[in-house]
């Protein structure tokens, strides 16, 4: 041994790497048995995989550790390459990352216990040096395994998202050829969504883009957690379309409200949504209608939640191209010179023609409400106490909101 070559670690006068190398194959099989006994996921793996790939990578790990003890060095990039490849395969198989890391941790613990359980006082320096090497190994392996696993999952997720977007695009385009071979639900809840901004996404905030991706991941995952079959979506951090499979007789409206609430809680942001049920062939029309309803809801500054066409029926109709829209809005033009009159009339309708509740909302006396209503009637000729004229007032207010938010 040259002066530049580090002295191998020893235990009781025997080189530690030799204590690993002599029984390496037997030790690897014992460790794999421990994985199956102590980690529930490994207990469910096929025997062929345990005896093959898992045993093989375990033997490689023991050789890596043996080389570290022999040469007193950290694991090399080349030595970690098989671990990265194995982690990628586990990701493809759907083995959870925590189970994979648990196996590495269990293996290191068992190796440590078997080698150093009977170390004596004279071995202290080498035991401490070995401990530092084991910590180095654990850090390097954890980093390599996590990086390879997550990179593979990212690739898989990207492929899944691409396939999902392609299916959604084909459904929206009515492209039967592109949908050939795709298993579709008999009916979908077609949901147009708009997501509020998370505080961490605020302009200038550090990590804003990451916060947006986390929000989107939580939002998308929440829909899938509450669905028995694959949910289709085309989403970004501001919202988009979600297609939730429905059974033939499922009460879709109750389902929509529950799903939107759950997704909003998961994402940690307010969510506005408009929903329509549809068979696959009617998805394009349902998506168009849901998006239009959502646009109306947002323009009216409605609170977050789930909406359907019937919730904004009048406002929706008034947003369709029509020469009558400006005329309806103009019915209330005489009140523009006195904003208090218009504000009182709006509050009066919103409180169900209750003068006392109107007064409480506006923080005025009920007699003031009566006076303002009489003035509004005299200026417009529209009396809310007359059923026919009440409908015109409601339509005029909706038309004003549609045109200018007033």
ZAMARGU-4260 file (C-alpha; in steps of 0.2 Angstrom, whole numbers, plus 5000, padded with zeros to 4 digits):
<rodrens>
0) 5000/5000/5000 | 5008/5017/4995 | 5008/5032/5007 | 4995/5041/4996 | 4983/5026/4997
5) 4971/5028/5012 | 4971/5014/5025 | 4955/5003/5023 | 4943/5003/5038 | 4945/4989/5050
10) 4935/4981/5063 | 4944/4969/5075 | 4959/4969/5064 | 4948/4963/5049 | 4945/4975/5034
15) 4927/4981/5035 | 4925/4980/5016 | 4929/4961/5017 | 4916/4958/5030 | 4904/4965/5017
20) 4911/4957/5001 | 4912/4939/5008 | 4894/4936/5012 | 4888/4949/4999 | 4875/4939/4989
25) 4868/4931/5005 | 4867/4947/5014 | 4858/4955/4999 | 4845/4941/4999 | 4843/4943/5018
30) 4840/4962/5016 | 4827/4960/5002 | 4818/4948/5014 | 4819/4962/5027 | 4811/4974/5014
35) 4797/4962/5011 | 4794/4959/5030 | 4795/4977/5036 | 4789/4988/5021 | 4771/4984/5016
40) 4773/4990/4998 | 4787/4978/4995 | 4777/4964/5003 | 4765/4966/4988 | 4779/4966/4974
45) 4780/4950/4963 | 4792/4937/4969 | 4801/4938/4952 | 4804/4957/4954 | 4811/4954/4972
50) 4822/4940/4967 | 4828/4949/4951 | 4829/4968/4950 | 4827/4972/4968 | 4840/4959/4973
55) 4852/4965/4960 | 4851/4983/4965 | 4854/4978/4983 | 4870/4969/4978 | 4876/4984/4969
60) 4873/4995/4984 | 4883/4983/4995 | 4897/4984/4983 | 4896/5003/4983 | 4897/5004/5002
65) 4911/4991/5002 | 4921/5002/4990 | 4918/5017/5001 | 4925/5008/5016 | 4940/5001/5006
70) 4945/5018/4999 | 4937/5030/5012 | 4928/5040/4999 | 4911/5046/4994 | 4901/5036/4980
75) 4905/5041/4963 | 4893/5047/4949 | 4896/5031/4940 | 4892/5021/4955 | 4875/5030/4957
80) 4870/5028/4939 | 4862/5011/4942 | 4852/5018/4957 | 4845/5032/4947 | 4840/5019/4933
85) 4832/5008/4947 | 4823/5023/4954 | 4816/5028/4937 | 4809/5010/4935 | 4801/5010/4952
90) 4792/5027/4947 | 4786/5019/4931 | 4779/5004/4941 | 4770/5016/4953 | 4781/5012/4968
95) 4779/5027/4980 | 4794/5037/4983 | 4793/5035/5002 | 4793/5016/5001 | 4808/5017/4990
100) 4818/5028/5002 | 4812/5017/5017 | 4820/5002/5008 | 4837/5012/5007 | 4836/5018/5025
105) 4832/5000/5031 | 4846/4993/5021 | 4859/5005/5028 | 4852/5002/5046 | 4854/4983/5044
110) 4871/4984/5036 | 4877/4995/5050 | 4870/4984/5064 | 4877/4968/5056 | 4895/4976/5054
115) 4897/4986/5070 | 4886/4978/5083 | 4901/4970/5091 | 4914/4984/5089 | 4926/4986/5103
120) 4934/5002/5111 | 4949/5000/5100 | 4939/5002/5084 | 4932/5019/5089 | 4941/5029/5076
125) 4937/5018/5062 | 4918/5016/5067 | 4917/5035/5068 | 4925/5036/5050 | 4913/5023/5044
130) 4899/5033/5051 | 4904/5048/5042 | 4905/5038/5026 | 4888/5030/5029 | 4881/5048/5031
135) 4889/5053/5015 | 4882/5038/5006 | 4864/5041/5013 | 4865/5059/5007 | 4871/5055/4990
140) 4859/5041/4987 | 4844/5050/4993 | 4848/5065/4981 | 4851/5053/4966 | 4836/5042/4969
145) 4824/5057/4972 | 4830/5066/4957 | 4829/5051/4946 | 4812/5046/4952 | 4804/5064/4951
150) 4812/5067/4934 | 4803/5051/4928 | 4787/5055/4936 | 4788/5072/4928 | 4790/5064/4911
155) 4776/5052/4914 | 4765/5066/4920 | 4769/5077/4905 | 4764/5062/4894 | 4748/5059/4903
160) 4744/5078/4902 | 4747/5078/4884 | 4736/5063/4881 | 4723/5071/4892 | 4723/5088/4883
165) 4722/5078/4866 | 4707/5069/4872 | 4699/5086/4878 | 4703/5094/4862 | 4696/5080/4852
170) 4680/5080/4862 | 4678/5099/4860 | 4681/5097/4841 | 4670/5083/4839 | 4684/5073/4831
175) 4678/5055/4831 | 4693/5049/4823 | 4705/5055/4836 | 4693/5048/4849 | 4694/5030/4842
180) 4700/5018/4855 | 4698/5031/4869 | 4686/5025/4883 | 4674/5039/4887 | 4661/5040/4901
185) 4643/5039/4896 | 4640/5057/4902 | 4651/5071/4909 | 4649/5086/4920 | 4657/5100/4910
190) 4664/5113/4921 | 4672/5130/4916 | 4682/5137/4930 | 4691/5153/4935 | 4704/5152/4950
195) 4708/5167/4961 | 4726/5171/4964 | 4735/5163/4979 | 4744/5175/4990 | 4760/5167/4986
200) 4758/5171/4968 | 4757/5190/4971 | 4767/5200/4959 | 4784/5202/4965 | 4783/5188/4978
205) 4797/5176/4978 | 4792/5159/4971 | 4776/5165/4963 | 4778/5153/4948 | 4780/5138/4960
210) 4765/5144/4970 | 4755/5144/4954 | 4760/5127/4949 | 4757/5120/4967 | 4740/5128/4967
215) 4736/5120/4950 | 4742/5103/4956 | 4731/5104/4971 | 4716/5110/4961 | 4718/5096/4948
220) 4721/5082/4961 | 4705/5087/4971 | 4694/5084/4956 | 4702/5067/4954 | 4701/5062/4972
225) 4682/5064/4971 | 4679/5055/4955 | 4678/5036/4953 | 4685/5037/4935 | 4698/5048/4925
230) 4694/5066/4926 | 4699/5075/4910 | 4705/5093/4911 | 4713/5107/4901 | 4719/5119/4915
235) 4732/5132/4919 | 4734/5143/4935 | 4720/5154/4930 | 4707/5140/4927 | 4700/5131/4912
240) 4689/5116/4908 | 4686/5101/4919 | 4676/5086/4913 | 4670/5074/4927 | 4663/5057/4922
245) 4645/5055/4928 | 4634/5040/4930 | 4618/5040/4920 | 4607/5045/4934 | 4619/5055/4945
250) 4611/5071/4952 | 4624/5082/4943 | 4620/5099/4951 | 4623/5093/4969 | 4639/5085/4962
255) 4645/5101/4954 | 4643/5111/4970 | 4652/5098/4981 | 4667/5097/4968 | 4669/5115/4966
260) 4670/5118/4985 | 4682/5104/4988 | 4693/5110/4974 | 4693/5127/4980 | 4698/5121/4998
265) 4712/5111/4991 | 4719/5125/4980 | 4717/5138/4994 | 4709/5150/4983 | 4692/5156/4978
270) 4685/5147/4963 | 4671/5152/4951 | 4663/5139/4941 | 4649/5136/4928 | 4643/5118/4925
275) 4633/5109/4912 | 4630/5090/4910 | 4633/5082/4893 | 4635/5066/4883 | 4652/5065/4874
280) 4644/5071/4858 | 4637/5087/4867 | 4653/5092/4876 | 4657/5106/4863 | 4640/5114/4866
285) 4640/5112/4885 | 4658/5119/4886 | 4653/5134/4876 | 4638/5137/4887 | 4647/5134/4903
290) 4661/5147/4898 | 4648/5160/4893 | 4639/5157/4910 | 4655/5159/4919 | 4659/5175/4910
295) 4642/5182/4915 | 4645/5177/4933 | 4662/5186/4934 | 4655/5201/4925 | 4642/5202/4939
300) 4655/5201/4952 | 4645/5186/4960 | 4654/5177/4974 | 4664/5161/4972 | 4654/5145/4969
305) 4646/5134/4957 | 4633/5142/4945 | 4622/5135/4931 | 4612/5144/4918 | 4596/5146/4928
310) 4606/5156/4941 | 4609/5170/4929 | 4596/5166/4916 | 4590/5185/4913 | 4608/5191/4914
315) 4614/5178/4902 | 4600/5182/4889 | 4604/5201/4891 | 4622/5198/4886 | 4616/5190/4869
320) 4618/5203/4854 | 4602/5213/4854 | 4597/5231/4850 | 4585/5231/4865 | 4599/5230/4877
325) 4603/5248/4877 | 4585/5253/4877 | 4582/5243/4893 | 4597/5250/4901 | 4591/5268/4896
330) 4575/5266/4906 | 4584/5270/4922 | 4594/5285/4914 | 4583/5298/4923 | 4591/5292/4939
335) 4609/5295/4934 | 4609/5312/4941 | 4605/5306/4958 | 4615/5290/4962 | 4606/5288/4979
340) 4590/5284/4970 | 4598/5271/4959 | 4607/5263/4973 | 4591/5263/4984 | 4581/5255/4969
345) 4594/5241/4967 | 4594/5237/4986 | 4575/5237/4986 | 4575/5224/4973 | 4589/5214/4981
350) 4581/5213/4998 | 4564/5206/4991 | 4555/5223/4991 | 4558/5225/5010 | 4560/5243/5015
355) 4567/5240/5032 | 4580/5228/5026 | 4584/5241/5012 | 4586/5254/5025 | 4597/5243/5036
360) 4608/5240/5021 | 4610/5258/5016 | 4611/5264/5034 | 4596/5276/5032 | 4579/5278/5040
365) 4564/5268/5032 | 4556/5284/5028 | 4571/5289/5018 | 4569/5273/5008 | 4550/5278/5005
370) 4555/5295/4999 | 4568/5289/4987 | 4557/5276/4979 | 4543/5289/4976 | 4556/5300/4968
375) 4562/5286/4957 | 4545/5281/4952 | 4541/5299/4947 | 4557/5301/4937 | 4556/5284/4927
380) 4537/5280/4928 | 4542/5263/4934 | 4534/5257/4950 | 4541/5242/4958 | 4524/5238/4966
385) 4517/5234/4949 | 4522/5216/4944 | 4524/5221/4925 | 4535/5236/4929 | 4545/5227/4942
390) 4550/5215/4929 | 4556/5229/4918 | 4565/5237/4932 | 4574/5220/4935 | 4578/5219/4917
395) 4584/5237/4916 | 4596/5234/4931 | 4603/5218/4923 | 4605/5227/4906 | 4615/5241/4915
400) 4626/5228/4923 | 4629/5220/4907 | 4634/5236/4898 | 4644/5245/4911 | 4643/5236/4927
405) 4632/5249/4934
</rodrens>
